[in-house]
Amino acid sequence: MAYSDKVLDHYTNPRNVGTLDKNSAEVGTGLVGAPECGDVMRLQIKVNPTTQVIEEAKFKTFGCGSAIASSSLATEWIRGKKVDEALAIKNTDIVKELALPPVKIHCSVLAEDAIRAAIGDWKKKQETLKPAEQVQTA
Amino acid sequence: MSKHTETATENGLKDHFGDHPGDHPGVKLPIYMDNHATTPMDPRVLEAMLPYFTNRFGNAASRNHQFGWEAEQAVEHAREQIAKLIGATAKEIIFTSGATESNNLAIKGVAEMYREKGNHIITAATEHKAVLDTCKRLEKTGCRVTYLPVGADGLINMDDLRRAMDEKTILVSIMTANNEIGVLQPVDEIGALCKEKGILFHTDAVQAVGKVPVDVNKSNISLLSLSGHKLYGPKGIGALYVRRKNPRVQLQAQIDGGGHERGMRSGTLNVTGIVGLGKACEIARETMAEESKQLSYLRDKLKDKLLANLDEVHVNGTMEEGKHLPGNLNISFVYVEGESLLMGINEIAVSSGSACTSATLEPSYVLKALGLGDDVAHSSIRFGIGRFNTEAEVDYVADKMIDVVKKLRELSPLYEMVKEGIDLTKIQWQAESH
């Protein structure tokens, strides 16, 4: 199967590979996919509590080259964006950017799911942590 | 290096290959290490075939002129070369288009011919699709088929086979060597049991013939499928061995026409292919002992290097002496997905244990039959080392695999989680929502 240059580029030089402290209040973690399906993505974000800007985004992916590229691209795109802006990223944007063939569209879907899951995890933390944080910052 | 290509016959198989990888002098890329899929043709085979494309183009069925006689003579010579390799007689060799046709003819031919005697066929879960799908079709026409399981070693259990046999069993079809994991089924024991029970024994020996000794009499084989392109011969030619005595096996032809091949397979003979298959068998018979030692050495070197440098690596199928094809190695690189692995080693031609090109990821049914989980099956690579692979290539492949697996494990959330002591089976995985 032929891969697009952009997929090859992300596969060869994946951006933002790594791990953030999942217990930190500022970090949201999304873990999507399943090993038996051949794809697992973990995407993590670190959000500035005052500006709501995603200051760091890290990923690790078990999956094919297109899955690795989709998650690598996702971290690139969400870095520097506000949380709500990041939520606007659609899997079709990833398909277009990476020129994914139809059989690989599920990789882009998984990447979108990973963004949503990471932001969802972070939002949940904010709700539970809010009172404590307010005390701290007061 | 000259940019001009030289002739394939004089320079073997490497002349059109490109770059030299820096730290492995003498290695040219890409490296072909997928010899279970197909083998490059031996230049000696091509040489033997060439005259039959041009001057000696006759139809082997033309009985009244020299052109026909020449072709017929070449065909009969090839029949002997093939028969000799498997301990058969020339008259027991029927030419086909390949092992898929041989398997179809053997199984359907027996099922139709012996319908009055019975309708039960026994095969194994790890057989090639050419056997399994043939059996599935027969099930629609009133046959009963038992698909024997295999153990974690990839082998059938003889007690299972014995228990599966009943008074309606007419055929047992069990492969000699498996195409994915390279294990050798106990054909001697299977043949002996079939003989004792008066049941015909067919074996798909396409991966075994020319690689390990095969003897139709020693193993009491009634029918045996083989193919040219798996043993350094041409594609599009195969043969079916059909036993002529003790007992004589009869088949219902599946292709009707001019009555070629004693009525069992009509169609003008593929003389060039047949000549090539014959030559390939002759070479295999002469070189097998030496070659299998060399291939076992290379395979063990690859295996030992990978196991010494990587953790969480599992070899699939028994590696017990005498129970494995010399050039085969099937390994699961756990927590790394097979397709991404292939992408990282794109200058090395091997096969992965998953068919990721389809919309649904479908892990190998052979690996699943061994009891491997889908995730591990997805992480599996089949190496097929062959006659033309060198030790330098094996070293290169080992080093490259180690590099790429390490890199992908850096990327793998699963590997990280396992290293942190997390039990992956306890996690509630959520598959994609669309």
Interface residues (C-beta under 8 A of the other chain):
Chain A: M1 Y3 Y11 P14 V17 T19 L31 V32 G33 A34 P35 E36 C37 G38 D39 V40 M41 R42 K60 T61 F62 G63 C64 G65 A67 I68 N91 P102 V103 H106 V109 L110 D113
Chain B: Y335 V336 E337 G338 E339 S340 M343 G344 S354 C356 T357 S358 A359 L361 P363 G373 D374 D375 H378 E410 L411 S412 P413 L414 Y415 E416 L424 I427 W429 Q430 A431 E432 S433 H434
